[in-house]
Amino acid sequence: MKRMIVLSSVALSTMLLLSGCLVIGNRGVPGNGSGTVGQQLIDLQKAHSTGVITDAEYQTLKAKALGNK
């Protein structure tokens, strides 16, 4: 049981670390002005649907990407 908890913790930590590296290495934070508007919206939708960003963050970044600051 203890081993399963340790392995799960290591796996979760690794996934979180790698997902952060992918965002930083890819195009930065979704909605920060990089890429086309369409690509920004796709990235934002993916981040929102996977739980990386909250509903409020999604709406704020979406409005920013669309120019509704």
N, CA, C and O of each residue as an XYZ file, in Angstrom:
276
protein
N       0.823     -1.194      0.000
C       0.000      0.000      0.000
C       0.868      1.259      0.000
O       0.626      2.205     -0.750
N       1.891      1.241      0.869
C       2.791      2.384      0.967
C       3.531      2.600     -0.350
O       3.722      3.735     -0.786
N       3.941      1.512     -0.970
C       4.661      1.599     -2.238
C       3.772      2.206     -3.333
O       4.247      2.992     -4.152
N       2.490      1.845     -3.346
C       1.555      2.358     -4.335
C       1.389      3.873     -4.172
O       1.323      4.598     -5.165
N       1.323      4.343     -2.951
C       1.185      5.776     -2.690
C       2.428      6.519     -3.161
O       2.325      7.583     -3.772
N       3.593      5.964     -2.881
C       4.844      6.594     -3.311
C       4.924      6.637     -4.831
O       5.266      7.672     -5.404
N       4.614      5.535     -5.483
C       4.665      5.495     -6.945
C       3.656      6.465     -7.561
O       3.957      7.128     -8.554
N       2.470      6.547     -6.980
C       1.464      7.488     -7.479
C       1.930      8.932     -7.308
O       1.730      9.760     -8.197
N       2.542      9.232     -6.181
C       3.054     10.582     -5.937
C       4.150     10.949     -6.919
O       4.178     12.068     -7.431
N       5.046     10.021     -7.185
C       6.130     10.261     -8.139
C       5.563     10.470     -9.539
O       5.998     11.371    -10.256
N       4.601      9.651     -9.928
C       3.995      9.774    -11.259
C       3.281     11.109    -11.409
O       3.417     11.773    -12.437
N       2.525     11.508    -10.396
C       1.811     12.780    -10.450
C       2.783     13.959    -10.507
O       2.587     14.895    -11.282
N       3.815     13.909     -9.696
C       4.821     14.983     -9.709
C       5.495     15.094    -11.068
O       5.724     16.197    -11.564
N       5.810     13.967    -11.663
C       6.454     13.958    -12.976
C       5.530     14.544    -14.031
O       5.970     15.333    -14.867
N       4.261     14.172    -14.004
C       3.311     14.705    -14.984
C       3.168     16.218    -14.839
O       3.134     16.938    -15.838
N       3.086     16.697    -13.613
C       2.952     18.132    -13.398
C       4.192     18.879    -13.872
O       4.080     19.933    -14.499
N       5.362     18.345    -13.580
C       6.609     18.971    -14.004
C       6.708     19.019    -15.529
O       7.054     20.051    -16.102
N       6.404     17.906    -16.174
C       6.498     17.852    -17.630
C       5.450     18.727    -18.307
O       5.737     19.341    -19.334
N       4.251     18.796    -17.759
C       3.235     19.646    -18.375
C       3.630     21.104    -18.280
O       3.364     21.871    -19.205
N       4.250     21.505    -17.197
C       4.747     22.876    -17.069
C       5.846     23.167    -18.069
O       5.894     24.255    -18.643
N       6.723     22.213    -18.284
C       7.806     22.391    -19.254
C       7.251     22.506    -20.667
O       7.758     23.289    -21.470
N       6.226     21.740    -20.974
C       5.638     21.805    -22.307
C       5.012     23.164    -22.567
O       5.144     23.709    -23.663
N       4.338     23.711    -21.577
C       3.705     25.020    -21.751
C       4.769     26.089    -21.931
O       4.646     26.942    -22.810
N       5.802     26.056    -21.118
C       6.861     27.057    -21.200
C       7.641     26.895    -22.508
O       7.949     27.882    -23.176
N       7.955     25.665    -22.868
C       8.750     25.430    -24.062
C       7.973     25.562    -25.357
O       8.570     25.796    -26.407
N       6.666     25.419    -25.309
C       5.855     25.444    -26.518
C       5.649     26.862    -27.024
O       6.327     27.286    -27.960
N       4.736     27.593    -26.429
C       4.463     28.968    -26.852
C       4.185     29.855    -25.663
O       3.679     30.964    -25.830
N       4.496     29.405    -24.488
C       4.209     30.217    -23.317
C       2.803     29.984    -22.824
O       2.163     28.996    -23.182
N       2.334     30.876    -22.018
C       1.006     30.773    -21.432
C      -0.035     31.041    -22.503
O       0.078     32.025    -23.235
N      -1.063     30.176    -22.614
C      -2.107     30.426    -23.606
C      -2.737     31.798    -23.397
O      -3.013     32.204    -22.268
N      -2.956     32.494    -24.484
C      -3.609     33.783    -24.400
C      -2.673     34.949    -24.140
O      -3.133     36.068    -23.911
N      -1.361     34.708    -24.171
C      -0.434     35.788    -23.861
C      -0.002     36.581    -25.091
O       0.928     37.384    -25.014
N      -0.664     36.365    -26.214
C      -0.349     37.134    -27.412
C       0.536     36.398    -28.401
O       0.890     36.956    -29.440
N       0.900     35.167    -28.105
C       1.740     34.409    -29.026
C       0.864     33.562    -29.943
O      -0.175     33.060    -29.514
N       1.269     33.398    -31.191
C       0.505     32.594    -32.135
C      -0.690     33.347    -32.683
O      -0.932     34.501    -32.330
N      -1.431     32.680    -33.549
C      -2.628     33.295    -34.115
C      -3.751     33.286    -33.089
O      -3.693     32.548    -32.105
N      -4.753     34.091    -33.311
C      -5.893     34.135    -32.395
C      -6.565     32.768    -32.340
O      -6.933     32.293    -31.266
N      -6.721     32.144    -33.492
C      -7.332     30.813    -33.522
C      -6.553     29.802    -32.704
O      -7.144     29.016    -31.964
N      -5.219     29.814    -32.828
C      -4.392     28.883    -32.066
C      -4.460     29.192    -30.572
O      -4.476     28.281    -29.744
N      -4.501     30.476    -30.232
C      -4.630     30.856    -28.822
C      -5.930     30.312    -28.239
O      -5.949     29.796    -27.122
N      -7.017     30.430    -29.003
C      -8.312     29.952    -28.521
C      -8.321     28.427    -28.368
O      -8.904     27.897    -27.422
N      -7.678     27.736    -29.295
C      -7.572     26.275    -29.200
C      -6.776     25.896    -27.960
O      -7.179     25.005    -27.213
N      -5.636     26.572    -27.732
C      -4.805     26.298    -26.565
C      -5.559     26.584    -25.264
O      -5.470     25.820    -24.303
N      -6.293     27.683    -25.248
C      -7.076     28.026    -24.062
C      -8.142     26.978    -23.781
O      -8.346     26.584    -22.633
N      -8.820     26.529    -24.827
C      -9.875     25.524    -24.661
C      -9.291     24.226    -24.110
O      -9.886     23.596    -23.236
N      -8.131     23.831    -24.617
C      -7.474     22.613    -24.126
C      -7.081     22.771    -22.663
O      -7.300     21.870    -21.854
N      -6.499     23.920    -22.326
C      -6.090     24.164    -20.943
C      -7.301     24.163    -20.010
O      -7.226     23.657    -18.891
N      -8.391     24.717    -20.464
C      -9.617     24.774    -19.648
C     -10.229     23.388    -19.496
O     -10.623     22.995    -18.398
N     -10.309     22.652    -20.593
C     -10.961     21.336    -20.536
C     -10.164     20.323    -19.718
O     -10.736     19.374    -19.181
N      -8.856     20.516    -19.619
C      -8.039     19.598    -18.823
C      -7.875     20.073    -17.386
O      -7.234     19.400    -16.579
N      -8.450     21.232    -17.060
C      -8.398     21.715    -15.686
C      -7.155     22.501    -15.330
O      -6.914     22.782    -14.156
N      -6.358     22.862    -16.329
C      -5.142     23.632    -16.068
C      -5.484     25.054    -15.654
O      -4.797     25.644    -14.820
N      -6.550     25.609    -16.237
C      -6.991     26.947    -15.864
C      -8.459     26.888    -15.439
O      -9.208     26.013    -15.875
N      -8.853     27.822    -14.592
C     -10.227     27.874    -14.078
C     -11.154     28.516    -15.105
O     -10.705     29.035    -16.127
N     -12.455     28.473    -14.816
C     -13.443     29.119    -15.689
C     -13.170     30.615    -15.803
O     -13.224     31.182    -16.894
N     -12.877     31.247    -14.674
C     -12.621     32.696    -14.675
C     -11.372     33.034    -15.484
O     -11.371     33.996    -16.252
N     -10.308     32.246    -15.314
C      -9.081     32.479    -16.077
C      -9.339     32.284    -17.574
O      -8.848     33.046    -18.407
N     -10.115     31.254    -17.896
C     -10.448     30.980    -19.294
C     -11.170     32.165    -19.925
O     -10.816     32.607    -21.018
N     -12.183     32.676    -19.232
C     -12.949     33.798    -19.772
C     -12.084     35.047    -19.923
O     -12.192     35.761    -20.920
N     -11.231     35.311    -18.941
C     -10.347     36.483    -18.996
C      -9.364     36.373    -20.159
O      -9.201     37.319    -20.929
N      -8.715     35.225    -20.284
C      -7.724     35.043    -21.347
C      -8.375     34.992    -22.727
O      -7.795     35.461    -23.706
N      -9.567     34.428    -22.807
C     -10.298     34.384    -24.071
C     -10.638     35.802    -24.533
O     -10.447     36.143    -25.700
N     -11.144     36.625    -23.607
C     -11.471     38.021    -23.948
C     -10.214     38.768    -24.379
O     -10.257     39.562    -25.318
N      -9.105     38.521    -23.705
C      -7.843     39.168    -24.053
C      -7.397     38.754    -25.464
O      -6.966     39.590    -26.258
N      -7.507     37.461    -25.758
C      -7.097     36.962    -27.073
C      -7.965     37.553    -28.184
O      -7.485     37.799    -29.291
N      -9.244     37.780    -27.880
C     -10.169     38.340    -28.870
C     -10.100     39.872    -28.937
O     -10.761     40.495    -29.768
N      -9.301     40.462    -28.062
C      -9.133     41.912    -28.077
C     -10.137     42.663    -27.237
O     -10.247     43.883    -27.353
N     -10.877     41.957    -26.385
C     -11.889     42.587    -25.500
C     -11.281     42.789    -24.109
O     -11.799     42.262    -23.125
N     -10.230     43.518    -24.028
C      -9.516     43.695    -22.767
C     -10.395     44.358    -21.785
O      -9.982     44.600    -20.651
